[in-house]
Amino acid sequence: MQPMSKRNPVEAPGAITTLVLTLFALILASSPIAASAEWTLDKQENGIDVYTRPVSGSGIKEFKGTAELDGDLEAVLRVLRDSDGYKNWFPNTRESKLLDRSNDVSYQYSVMGAPWPVSDRDNVFRSVTRRDEKTGIVDIKVTAAPDYYPEQEDRVRVRKANGTWKLEPLDSKRTRVTFTMHLEPGGGIPQWMINTRIVATPFEALSNLRVSIRN
């Protein structure tokens, strides 16, 4: 009977290390950050690109719209910060007003129109504006703040929304604008119906923004 071979003392730790690294990689791959889906280009027209991607745990897609606009960054920023004028250019918006502003943080109320018999949706958005002094890039982080303002009769309050506006100065007369948003309107609207507007919303918003900064 031949003696049992002894295990190489280096082999066991190596195997354990490989196992740990493999498990770590699997955990990382399943995390929300690593699992973020790639953007799909859905529309490219009039200098506007619109992308969408699925969001983990939601049946509603996230969108991203980009465009280079004729206008300096300050002109674009003025339009975005004019909460009362928001209804004049943002798609399907019946009402809008500024609730509060303190330095770079603002709260805005707006109403999204819905076809009968669906109730209108209203939003309370908290916006935080940050500017990179070196690059001149402005980032506006937008999140839902549903409890900041009393709920209104016959309107369904949107409780989940996350988005950004990114303004990049290309030169003294042109600005690249990137608009991303994931919003869940709630209230039982079929998700497929919401997704039919996912591409149109950023396209119309950027198209209207382009006109607004010229006026």
LINKA-V971831 format. One record per helix or strand. SS is the DSSP state (H for helix, E for strand). FROM is the first residue (numbers start at 1). TO is the last residue. If there is no record, write none. Layout:
# LINKA-V971831
ss:SS from:FROM to:TO
ss:SS from:FROM to:TO
This chain:
# LINKA-V971831
ss:H from:9 to:30
ss:E from:40 to:45
ss:E from:48 to:53
ss:E from:62 to:70
ss:H from:73 to:81
ss:H from:83 to:88
ss:E from:93 to:102
ss:E from:105 to:112
ss:E from:120 to:131
ss:E from:138 to:144
ss:E from:155 to:157
ss:E from:160 to:169
ss:E from:174 to:184
ss:H from:191 to:195
ss:H from:198 to:212
